[in-house]
């Protein structure tokens, strides 16, 4: 029999595992598909308890841009509960103390994040994932397979008992007592498990850029949000000393903008920002030629479990803000 694993919804236990009447399941080997934050954190928690866990990631490394880098205090508390808070605080990060709100090219308000009840941090997700997997490797029950893409589920009767994958050495199979899909919004596990998604159509997408940090920015702890008619532009300092700029556009508009040519595309975007930020982006126009498009989508599943199978994170519920103004807290919205 495999090691007993407790599935509960309370705080993460800090001491040795003991079953105390919760729903307890005997699991010998867990396969987790997708080494994002949910998959990497869960793999660490299981490996720390001696559960045999195999983490599969289709990419060759974690170095991908414009992933979710923002971490609220509740997220920090989770890492503290996992015993990794100190390590997380040692990673490069940008701590945000101030939010400047712009409208019509002028600053309309300056708010201290502490007065809003939170002080967010922006920590590069690749560094967080590397830290989680490094900690997991300290436990002999953990295995990580990069460049390994899951293609299908293996079933015995009505139960999932593993996955079929393609890795550096060709096709392979990974048997499991439990398969957990944490492979994001385009989840292969969700598709192969024939789960029905309830989609919620959205009306905007987000263009993302990285540019040098501007001289006119107040400091490296300040975020700027520019509110326009039906659009939102954000500027956030990055942990490596640059500036992330995100800009909302209408759903499907990106194709039309690109078709108008690079100059028209650049000018259309600059017209949506305040003069100082527009001038800085124009001076770094090369960065605007290669934006990363976030296709905003929201959806959920009526059920995210099946015998031998569990979905977590975006694989179970794609969660992106429904409107640009939803990116703001209720306190900020009341200011406008």
FIVOMAR-313076 format. One line per field, with one value per residue (C-alpha): y, z, x. Coordinates in nm, 2 decimals, always signed. Each point is the difference from the previous one (the first is absolute). Layout:
% residues N
north [Y;...] .
up [Z;...] .
east [X;...] .
% end
This chain:
% residues 336
north [+0.00;+0.35;+0.26;+0.16;+0.35;+0.23;+0.21;+0.29;+0.37;+0.14;+0.15;-0.19;-0.22;+0.11;-0.32;-0.37;-0.13;-0.17;-0.10;+0.15;-0.12;+0.20;-0.16;-0.21;-0.17;-0.26;+0.12;-0.17;+0.21;+0.34;+0.14;+0.38;+0.14;+0.36;+0.16;+0.34;+0.14;-0.24;-0.31;+0.09;+0.09;-0.31;-0.22;+0.15;-0.06;-0.36;-0.08;+0.16;-0.26;-0.29;-0.05;-0.12;+0.29;+0.05;+0.36;+0.03;+0.33;+0.03;+0.30;-0.04;+0.26;+0.25;+0.31;+0.14;+0.36;+0.17;-0.27;+0.08;+0.17;+0.18;-0.13;+0.13;-0.04;-0.30;-0.16;+0.08;-0.16;-0.32;-0.02;+0.07;-0.29;-0.22;+0.10;+0.18;+0.36;+0.10;-0.16;+0.19;+0.33;-0.05;-0.01;+0.31;+0.19;+0.34;+0.11;+0.24;+0.28;+0.25;+0.00;+0.31;+0.03;+0.20;+0.12;+0.23;+0.02;+0.13;-0.16;+0.00;-0.19;-0.15;-0.28;-0.19;-0.37;-0.04;+0.22;-0.24;-0.29;-0.17;+0.04;-0.21;-0.15;-0.08;-0.30;-0.16;-0.32;-0.19;+0.07;-0.12;-0.33;-0.06;+0.04;-0.23;-0.28;+0.04;-0.05;-0.30;-0.16;-0.03;-0.28;-0.34;-0.05;+0.29;-0.02;+0.28;-0.06;+0.31;+0.00;-0.26;+0.07;-0.20;-0.12;-0.22;-0.17;-0.37;-0.16;-0.33;-0.04;+0.33;+0.10;+0.21;-0.19;+0.21;+0.21;-0.04;+0.26;+0.09;+0.10;+0.04;-0.38;-0.04;-0.13;-0.13;-0.09;+0.11;-0.22;+0.17;-0.06;+0.36;+0.23;+0.38;+0.24;+0.34;+0.07;+0.34;+0.15;-0.21;-0.32;-0.32;-0.20;+0.19;-0.07;-0.37;-0.04;+0.12;+0.26;+0.25;+0.36;+0.28;+0.30;+0.36;+0.21;+0.29;+0.33;+0.10;-0.13;+0.13;+0.10;-0.03;+0.17;+0.03;+0.33;+0.17;+0.17;+0.37;+0.29;+0.18;-0.29;+0.10;-0.31;-0.37;-0.06;+0.18;-0.14;+0.22;-0.08;+0.22;-0.01;+0.07;-0.04;-0.38;-0.07;-0.03;+0.04;-0.11;+0.06;-0.22;+0.00;-0.35;-0.17;+0.03;+0.38;+0.04;+0.10;-0.23;+0.17;-0.16;+0.14;-0.12;-0.02;-0.12;-0.37;-0.09;+0.36;-0.11;-0.16;+0.32;+0.22;-0.21;+0.00;+0.38;-0.01;+0.04;+0.38;+0.02;-0.27;+0.19;+0.33;-0.15;-0.14;+0.32;+0.20;-0.20;+0.11;+0.32;+0.23;-0.09;-0.38;+0.03;+0.18;-0.27;-0.28;+0.19;+0.02;-0.37;-0.08;-0.32;-0.16;+0.07;-0.20;-0.33;+0.02;-0.31;-0.03;-0.13;-0.15;+0.07;-0.28;-0.11;-0.34;-0.26;-0.36;-0.14;-0.29;-0.02;-0.36;-0.35;-0.33;+0.03;+0.35;+0.36;+0.34;+0.31;+0.36;+0.14;-0.36;+0.00;+0.36;+0.25;+0.32;+0.33;+0.33;+0.05;+0.38;+0.24;+0.17;-0.33;+0.02;+0.28;-0.05;+0.13;+0.28;+0.12;-0.02;+0.22;+0.27;+0.02] .
up [+0.00;-0.07;+0.26;+0.14;-0.13;+0.17;-0.23;+0.20;-0.03;+0.32;+0.06;-0.13;+0.28;+0.12;+0.19;-0.07;-0.18;+0.21;-0.11;+0.23;-0.15;-0.32;-0.33;-0.05;-0.32;-0.05;-0.29;-0.11;-0.30;-0.12;-0.34;-0.03;-0.35;-0.03;+0.21;+0.05;+0.35;+0.09;-0.13;+0.14;+0.34;+0.03;-0.11;+0.27;+0.27;-0.10;-0.04;+0.35;+0.14;-0.17;-0.28;-0.33;-0.24;-0.36;-0.14;-0.38;-0.18;-0.38;-0.02;+0.02;+0.28;+0.20;-0.19;-0.15;+0.02;+0.11;+0.23;+0.33;+0.21;+0.24;+0.36;+0.26;+0.38;+0.00;-0.25;+0.23;+0.29;-0.21;-0.05;+0.37;+0.08;-0.24;+0.18;-0.30;+0.08;+0.08;-0.32;-0.20;+0.16;-0.12;-0.36;-0.22;+0.03;-0.03;+0.30;-0.08;+0.25;-0.22;-0.28;-0.22;-0.18;-0.33;-0.22;-0.29;+0.01;+0.36;+0.34;+0.18;+0.32;+0.18;+0.24;+0.25;-0.04;+0.38;+0.03;-0.23;+0.22;-0.21;-0.11;-0.32;-0.12;-0.35;+0.00;-0.33;-0.03;-0.16;+0.32;+0.22;-0.20;+0.01;+0.37;+0.05;-0.21;+0.16;+0.34;-0.13;-0.13;+0.36;+0.04;-0.16;-0.08;-0.25;-0.38;-0.25;-0.37;-0.22;-0.38;+0.07;-0.16;+0.11;-0.30;+0.16;+0.31;+0.07;+0.12;+0.16;-0.01;+0.12;+0.19;-0.11;+0.08;-0.17;-0.29;-0.34;-0.08;-0.25;+0.14;-0.11;-0.05;-0.18;+0.12;+0.35;+0.26;+0.36;+0.23;+0.29;+0.28;-0.05;-0.30;+0.08;-0.28;+0.07;-0.37;-0.03;-0.20;-0.31;+0.21;-0.19;+0.31;+0.00;-0.37;+0.02;+0.31;-0.20;+0.26;-0.11;+0.03;+0.06;-0.18;+0.08;-0.32;+0.06;-0.20;+0.04;-0.02;+0.14;-0.18;+0.21;-0.05;+0.19;-0.04;+0.18;+0.33;-0.07;+0.17;+0.07;+0.21;+0.36;+0.13;-0.03;+0.25;-0.20;-0.24;-0.24;-0.13;-0.28;-0.04;-0.35;-0.18;+0.00;+0.06;+0.27;-0.02;+0.28;+0.07;+0.26;+0.10;-0.04;+0.23;-0.26;-0.02;-0.31;-0.05;-0.09;-0.20;-0.05;-0.23;-0.05;-0.35;-0.13;-0.05;-0.35;-0.06;+0.00;-0.35;-0.15;+0.17;-0.14;-0.35;+0.00;+0.00;+0.28;+0.00;+0.02;+0.27;+0.21;-0.03;+0.09;+0.32;+0.09;-0.04;+0.29;+0.25;+0.18;-0.19;+0.22;-0.02;-0.37;-0.06;+0.19;-0.20;-0.33;+0.10;+0.05;-0.30;-0.08;+0.31;-0.13;-0.31;+0.20;+0.26;+0.17;-0.03;+0.29;-0.14;+0.29;+0.08;+0.29;+0.05;+0.26;+0.03;+0.17;+0.12;+0.02;+0.12;-0.14;+0.13;+0.02;-0.13;+0.15;-0.17;+0.18;-0.08;-0.35;-0.12;+0.21;-0.01;-0.24;+0.20;-0.17;+0.10;-0.19;-0.07;+0.01;+0.30;+0.19;+0.02;+0.26;+0.36;+0.11;+0.18;-0.31;-0.21;+0.25;-0.06;-0.36] .
east [+0.00;+0.12;+0.05;-0.32;-0.07;-0.25;-0.21;-0.15;-0.06;+0.14;+0.34;+0.30;+0.13;+0.35;+0.09;+0.00;-0.31;-0.26;-0.35;-0.26;-0.32;+0.01;-0.07;+0.31;+0.10;+0.27;+0.22;+0.32;+0.10;-0.12;+0.06;-0.04;-0.03;+0.12;+0.28;-0.16;-0.05;-0.28;+0.17;+0.35;-0.14;-0.21;+0.29;+0.21;-0.27;-0.04;+0.37;+0.06;-0.24;+0.17;-0.25;+0.14;-0.07;+0.09;-0.03;-0.02;+0.07;-0.02;+0.24;+0.38;+0.03;-0.20;+0.13;-0.32;-0.11;-0.33;-0.11;-0.18;+0.27;-0.23;-0.02;-0.23;+0.05;-0.23;+0.24;+0.30;-0.19;-0.03;+0.37;+0.06;-0.23;+0.20;+0.32;+0.13;-0.08;+0.36;+0.13;-0.26;+0.09;+0.36;-0.10;+0.02;-0.33;-0.17;-0.20;-0.28;-0.07;-0.18;-0.26;-0.03;-0.33;+0.00;-0.29;+0.01;+0.38;+0.00;+0.06;-0.33;+0.09;+0.29;-0.08;+0.21;-0.05;+0.02;-0.31;-0.18;+0.08;+0.27;+0.36;+0.04;+0.33;+0.10;+0.23;+0.11;-0.19;+0.29;+0.20;-0.29;-0.04;+0.38;+0.00;-0.30;+0.15;+0.34;-0.16;-0.19;+0.32;+0.12;-0.25;+0.07;-0.37;+0.00;+0.07;-0.02;-0.02;+0.05;-0.08;-0.26;-0.34;-0.30;-0.21;-0.27;-0.13;+0.04;-0.32;-0.09;-0.37;-0.15;+0.31;+0.30;+0.32;+0.27;+0.10;+0.16;+0.26;+0.28;+0.34;+0.36;+0.03;-0.33;-0.34;-0.04;-0.26;-0.02;-0.22;-0.17;-0.25;-0.11;+0.05;-0.02;-0.04;+0.15;+0.08;-0.17;-0.27;+0.06;+0.02;+0.05;-0.11;-0.33;-0.05;+0.09;-0.21;-0.30;-0.10;-0.26;+0.11;-0.25;+0.16;-0.07;+0.07;+0.24;+0.03;+0.36;+0.36;+0.33;+0.32;+0.31;+0.34;+0.33;+0.18;+0.29;-0.09;-0.08;+0.18;-0.33;-0.15;-0.02;+0.18;+0.02;-0.28;-0.27;-0.26;-0.18;-0.35;-0.14;-0.38;-0.13;-0.34;-0.04;+0.37;+0.26;+0.38;+0.22;+0.37;+0.17;+0.37;+0.15;+0.24;+0.28;-0.02;-0.22;-0.36;-0.28;-0.28;-0.34;-0.27;-0.35;-0.15;-0.33;-0.03;+0.13;+0.14;+0.36;-0.03;-0.14;+0.26;+0.29;-0.16;+0.01;+0.39;+0.26;-0.02;-0.37;+0.00;+0.25;-0.18;-0.33;+0.14;+0.18;-0.32;-0.14;+0.26;+0.10;+0.26;+0.30;-0.05;-0.08;+0.32;+0.19;-0.16;+0.07;+0.36;+0.00;-0.22;+0.19;-0.15;-0.35;+0.06;+0.00;-0.28;-0.13;-0.37;-0.21;-0.32;-0.23;-0.24;-0.21;-0.16;-0.08;-0.09;-0.31;+0.22;+0.38;+0.04;-0.03;+0.12;+0.38;+0.00;-0.01;+0.02;+0.14;+0.07;-0.07;-0.05;-0.32;-0.10;+0.16;+0.00;+0.08;-0.17;-0.32;+0.04;+0.30;-0.16;-0.02;+0.38;-0.05;-0.10;-0.35;+0.19;+0.17;-0.32;-0.18;+0.27;-0.13] .
% end
